[in-house]
Amino acid sequence: MKAQIALMLGTRQLEGAGIRGAATDARRLLAHVMDVPPERLYLSIHSELSEDRHKQFLKCLAAREARQPVAQITGHRAFWKHEFRVTRATLDPRPETELLVEVALETPFERVLDLGTGTGCILLSLLAERPAAQGVATDISEAALAVAQENAERLSLHERAHFVQGDWFHGVEGRFDLIVSNPPYITEAEMAELAPDVRDWEPHTALTPGGDGLGAYRAIAFGAFARLKPGGRIALEIGPTQAAAVSAMLAAQGFDAVEVRQDLGRRDRVVLAHRP
Ligand SMILES: C[S@@+](CC[C@H](N)C(=O)[O-])C[C@H]1O[C@@H](n2cnc3c(N)ncnc32)[C@H](O)[C@@H]1O
């Protein structure tokens, strides 16, 4: 079968299953099985799809019909300037998290701490931009840390990235110029309303700390001041309704210059503060 026909049928199949963005997903899945970047798929679209590749494409479509996220099916996701390996143990890096990277790069740092690193996408993007910097990243999930370590090796950043398994600051030594985190922040009530692609496939501990969704920020705000050098900064990704609560937590711990930054959709997305 020609790749173009397979793509058309695949798109229809996903549309029929009620998948939003069916055409984009089918393209990404076909590009994956044809081993070409999605933006170059048009170059191979008139070629014949081998029987093996066609079978593989049908398997990918069935997984997507079952609401498995595309990044978990293909095993990778582009974030900032790199490709990151993604598994069922990690959050699929979101484009809005790139704002946190952008904000973190506004001032110089030599030592950075990333709390709840997942794939390592934030820490590794920062280290790639700052060749003299060193980083530490923590995660409660051993399986996620193994993926982060693998990503560090693939990007040749493993000599500057140190991974620690534990609860937020547990096992972290020394002080930092910069602390970053995109912690779980969905409330218990919001979990029920999430799309099945997220709720049923992404790790529960990556999505929600339970209750009011602010538990991770409480722990991070409480521990961060002592781990930052004077003059250091903290930058936290937040949910769009959490700016006031997270800003107040940081101010209560002695941080100043607390600022909120908005994403491209004009939603509050990052809280930034300075340790005097
Ligand atoms: C929202 S995900 C963010 C992952 C990644 N930083 C990103 O932006 O794609 C939150 C991460 O925090 C981790 N996590 C949850 N509770 C934790 C805890 N108590 N201590 C350390 N990490 C935790 C999860 O395993 C998950 O990898």
The ligand as a MOL file (V3000), in Angstrom:
LIG
                    3D

  0  0  0     0  0            999 V3000
M  V30 BEGIN CTAB
M  V30 COUNTS 27 29 0 0 0
M  V30 BEGIN ATOM
M  V30 1 C 4.4190 17.2770 36.3250 0
M  V30 2 S 5.6980 16.0450 36.2990 0 CHG=1
M  V30 3 C 7.0210 16.9950 35.5730 0
M  V30 4 C 8.0580 16.1910 34.8780 0
M  V30 5 C 9.0670 17.0510 34.0920 0
M  V30 6 N 9.7920 17.9320 34.9710 0
M  V30 7 C 8.3690 17.8520 33.0210 0
M  V30 8 O 8.2070 19.0760 33.1860 0
M  V30 9 O 7.9510 17.2550 32.0120 0 CHG=-1
M  V30 10 C 6.1130 15.9510 38.0050 0
M  V30 11 C 7.2440 15.0300 38.3720 0
M  V30 12 O 7.4090 15.0980 39.7970 0
M  V30 13 C 7.6600 13.8100 40.3070 0
M  V30 14 N 7.2720 13.7700 41.7190 0
M  V30 15 C 6.0230 13.6250 42.2410 0
M  V30 16 N 6.0690 13.6380 43.5910 0
M  V30 17 C 7.3780 13.8190 43.9290 0
M  V30 18 C 8.0610 13.9390 45.1760 0
M  V30 19 N 7.4070 13.8620 46.3420 0
M  V30 20 N 9.4020 14.1130 45.1500 0
M  V30 21 C 10.0700 14.1800 43.9680 0
M  V30 22 N 9.4750 14.0840 42.7520 0
M  V30 23 C 8.1420 13.9090 42.7330 0
M  V30 24 C 6.8630 12.8830 39.4090 0
M  V30 25 O 7.3480 11.5580 39.4490 0
M  V30 26 C 7.0230 13.5660 38.0420 0
M  V30 27 O 8.1290 13.0480 37.3420 0
M  V30 END ATOM
M  V30 BEGIN BOND
M  V30 1 1 1 2
M  V30 2 1 2 3
M  V30 3 1 2 10
M  V30 4 1 3 4
M  V30 5 1 4 5
M  V30 6 1 5 6
M  V30 7 1 5 7
M  V30 8 2 7 8
M  V30 9 1 7 9
M  V30 10 1 10 11
M  V30 11 1 11 12
M  V30 12 1 11 26
M  V30 13 1 12 13
M  V30 14 1 13 14
M  V30 15 1 13 24
M  V30 16 1 14 15
M  V30 17 1 14 23
M  V30 18 2 15 16
M  V30 19 1 16 17
M  V30 20 1 17 18
M  V30 21 2 17 23
M  V30 22 1 18 19
M  V30 23 2 18 20
M  V30 24 1 20 21
M  V30 25 2 21 22
M  V30 26 1 22 23
M  V30 27 1 24 25
M  V30 28 1 24 26
M  V30 29 1 26 27
M  V30 END BOND
M  V30 END CTAB
M  END
